[in-house]
């Protein structure tokens, strides 16, 4: 039996990414909605913090599992797994960023799009 890929909207993908982050106790999760911005690279950036490189890897794996389980989609690209200070999972319309806390403060992605809608996700 051939597995079929389910077409997922960027809204659904963003929710699945958040769920994967929450499964491994990511902190300070924010969703940056870039849909209304001209020339935005994707619809959403979902950003979270982790306390260790081990937790970063666990969060990234959890995101991949949640997304694949629900919509049979793998990231188009994955970066940062060798250093585990900042892992990026690119699902084209949704890009997940998992940072060590100090690296997140240094890169300050939330500050790059001042006119984007930023939603804080409550901790579970």
Secondary structure, DSSP 4 states (H G I P E B T S, - for coil): ----PPP--HHHHHHHHHHHHHHTT-EEEEEEE-TTSTT-SSSEEEEEEESSHHHHHHHHHHHHHHHHHHH----SEEE-TTT-SEEEEE-SSEEEEEEEHHHHHHH-GGGT-TTSEEEEPPP-
